[in-house]
């Protein structure tokens, strides 16, 4: 309901006039706008993405509660990057999927903690420009549909455990921004 999906194409972007670009800066539903206009992002957002990831070619774009979200492959991982309308980087999520990349303290505290016997479903690293990163471990209880998100700081502290059973967009802007 809050997301608009589209893809960025360098040829489409270059073909648009400055006036057409200006009309794309709104976060309103763009489904009734011409396809070329609804599929591009403002210059500032695109420039910010290029400065963070200069070698990225394929970008999928969505919106999430007033933020532009770029989906890219970076260092072999699915990565999503949130930007505000002015092109400021707000959040980056890297889908590690498994525990291989987590800091040793997080690994130790998870494996020694009360959730260690549950099924590991996903591991996501979430970074911010102005606050401490978080490692989010998604676990599921055996023989149930119950799922929990475990929010760890890089030093291994379990900050929050929240039940996310039957929730959607559990790592979106409403959780962090």
Secondary structure, DSSP 4 states (H G I P E B T S, - for coil): -----EE--HHHHHHS-HHHHHHTT--S--TTS-HHHHT---HHHHHHHHHH-TT----EEEEETTEEEEEEEETTEEEEEEE-TT--EEEEEEE--SGGGS-HHHHHHHHTSTTTTSEEEEEEEEE-SSS--EEEEEEE-TTS--EEEEEEETTS-EEEEEE-TT-SSTTSHHHH-
